[in-house]
Amino acid sequence: MNSKKLKRNKVILHWTLFAVLSLLMCAILIGIDAFFIEPNWIKVRTIRLSENPKLRFVHLTDIHHIKHSSLFPKAVETINRLSPDFVCFTGDLTGSPEENADDFKDALAILTKLKAPVYGVPGNHDYWAKIDFNEVSHALKSTGGSWLVDSKTETVDGKVIIFGVAKINEYLPEPEPGKINILLCHYPVIVESLGERKFDLILAGHTHGGQVRIPFFGPIIFPYNTGKYDYGLFNTKNGPLYVSCGLGYFYINVRFNCRPEIILFEL
């Protein structure tokens, strides 16, 4: 083998090793971020929907609380510092049926530390885990809010009507003229069932934003009742829809390009 060919082969080998080591390092860094950094790094996102906002409220969803986890208490502290007029919760307080009752009790105790009225609807995991809706209702009432299972309520000042849809197609709320109408539902696909009804804001969760979002591609996978509304703010014929990626996780505690979030709305 002549010296030129040998030298060329060495260069190719060096660049190949460099590429492999670079890819390996990137994979390690992504793994550290996805498993150890992002899952515990709460993002506060502010969305202004009015030039002269009269309301400041928080959207919280998909907590999936497990006892001894510090994420939910940290979120509650953050929300209290924001001093919102109220908090909207769109389901999945705890996790799966096999999780013990201590998770649920602990979640309620943390939830009642919110220093603003909490209005909430159940998610699919709340049904699967068979949590006591009466206890949730009592906890939310203690904050000045309401547990809205296919029902509606009015804020203390009478300016805002908050609707809660638990079962799609079984309860179709009618917005009230002269009021600010906010619709809560765990499932984003609710907007495909509302006909011509229009709300000032529709809030949903359920998708977790996919938890892992590939840049320029999006989520690898997301659950049923999502439709095309995987994450973020969508302008629909029924009004603005915001789908939050939530706070907790499902199946595996991993997040990439999709940090846990709290959303502060100004409306």
N, C-alpha and C positions, 0 to 999 in steps of 0.2 A: 504494500500500500504506500503510495507516494505521500510526501509530507503535506502537500496541499489538501489532499483528501482527508488525511488524518486530522489536520487542523480544523477542517470544515465539520467533521464528525464531532470533534470536541466542542465546537461552538454550538452545534445542534443539541448535544447532550446537556450542556450548561443551561441553554435557554429552556429546554424541556424540564430540567430539574427546577429552574426558577419558576416556571409556570405552575408546576405541580405544587411546589412549596407555597406559592402565592395563593393558589386556590384553597389549599389546606388551611392556611392562615385565615383567609376570608371565611371559610366554613366555621372555624373555631370562634372567630369574633362574632359571627352571626349567631352561633349557638349560645354564646355567653349573653348576648343582647336578648335573644328570644326567650331564654329560660331563666335568666337571673336579673336582668335589668328592666326591660319593658313591663313584665307582669306586675312589678311593684312601683312603677313610675306613673303616677296619676297626672293626667293632662287636664287643665281647666280651659275650656274653649268658650269664648264669648261670641254670641250671635245676635246682632242687632237687626230687628225686623221692622223698625219704625224710626223715622227721622227724629221724632220727639217721643221717646218711650215713656210710658206711664207705669210699666210693670217691670220688675226684675225677679225672675224665678229660675229655679234650677231643674234640670232634667237628670234623673238618676235611673239606671236600669240594670238588670241582669247582675245582681250582686252575688248570687251563688255563695252565700256566706258559709264558711266553715269555722267552727269555734277555734279560737286562738290565732286566727288570721288577723293581721294588723291592717289589712287594706281597707276594710269597711270603716273601722274607727277613724282611720286617717282621712277617709273621704268625708265623714261626718264633721270632723274638725275643720276641714277645708270649706265645706258648705256653710258652716256657722260663721266663718270669717267673712264669707261673701254677703251675709245678711240679706238673703232673698226674701221676697214677699211670701213665697210659698215654694214647695218642692213637689214636682211631679215624678212619680215612680211608675215605671211601666213593666213591672213583673219580674219573676224569678228571684225571690228573696233568698231561698236556700237552694239546695241541689237536688239530688236524686233520692228515690224512696229508701235506699239502703243507708242513707245518712241518718244519724241518730237525732233524737228530739232536742238534744242540747244545742245543736246548730241553730235550730229554729228559735229556741228561747233566747239564745245569745243574740241572734239577729234582731229580735224584737226589742231587747234591752238597748241595743246600740241605736236602733231606729228612733226610739223615743227621746234620744239625746239631741235630735235635731231641733233647733230653736225657731222653727217656722212650721206652719201647717203643712202636713204631708197628704197629698191626694194620690191614691194608687189603684192599680188594677192587677189582677193575677196574671202570671205567665204559665206556660205549660208545665214547668217544673214544680210550681206551687200546687198544681192539681196532682201531678204524679207523686209528689212527696206527701200528699194528703195533709197539708198543714191546716191548722184550725183557723178558718176564715174569721170566726168570731173573735179570736184573740188578736188577729191582725186588725180587724175593725176597731177593737177597743184601743189598741196601741195608736192607730192613726187618729182616732178621736181625741186621744190625750194630747196630741200635738195641735189640735184645732182643725185637723183635716178629715178626710173620709176615705173609706174603702169602697171603691166604685165597681161593683159587679153588675154590669149592664144597667147602669143607673147614672144619675147626674146630681150635681150639687152646685151651690152658689157660694162664692167667697163672701167673707163677712161684710165687705163693703158693697156687695151686690153688683159689682161691675163685671165680674167674670163668671161664666158658666163652664164648669169642667165636666165633661162626659167621660165615662169609662166603659169601654166595650170589652167584655170577656169572651164572648162567643160570636164570631163573625157570622153575619146574616141572620142572627136571631134578635139582635137589638140594633136598630138603625136610628140614631139620635137625630133630632131636628134642631139645627142652630136657632138661637133666639135673637131676633133683630134688636139692635140697640145695646147689645152686650158683646163682650169679648168672648168668643167661643173657642175653647180648647178641647181637643179630643185625645184621649189616652187609649192606646191599645197595644198589647204586646207584639202583635203581628203587623209588619209593614203592609202586607197585602190588603189590609182593611180598606185602603183607598180604592180598590177595585170593586168595592161593594157599596159605595156611598152614593151612587147615582149622581145627581146634580147638587147634592148638599155641599156647602162650602163653609170651611172653618178658618178661623184666624191662624190656627196652628194645629197640626196633628203630630203627636209624638209616639214613637214606637222603639222597640229594642229587638230582642230575640236573635238577631243575626250574629252578634259579637263582632260584626265587621269582618267575619271570617277568621278572626284572631291572627291569622298569618296572611299578609297581603303582599304579593309579589309586585315590586315597582313596575309600572306600565302594563300590568296584567290584571291585578286585583286579587280578590280572595281565591284561595284554592277550592274551598268548599263552604257552603252555608246551608242552613236548614230549610225545611218546608215552610210554607206561608210567608216566604220572603218576596217572591216575584222578582222584579228587576231592581228592587230597592234594598241594596245590600248594606250601604253605609253612607251617611252624610245627609245633606239638605237637598230635597227634590221639590221642584215646583210642579204641582199637580193641579188638575182642574178643581180639586176639592180644597185647595189651599196648600201652603207650604207644609211639607212632611219632613220631619227630621228623624232619621234612624240612627240611634246611638250604638257604638260598639260595646257599650256597657262597662261594668267595673270588674266583674269576676271572670271565671273561665268555666269551660265545660270539657269533660274528658281528660284534658291534659293542660297543665298550667304553662302555656306557651303563647307568646305574642311577638309578632314581628311586623314592624311598620303599622302598628295598630295598638297604641297604648291605651290602657284603661282611661276612661274619661268622665268628667263632670261637665255639663253644658250649662252656662249661664245665658239665659235669654233676656233680651231687652225688647219689650213689645209695647 
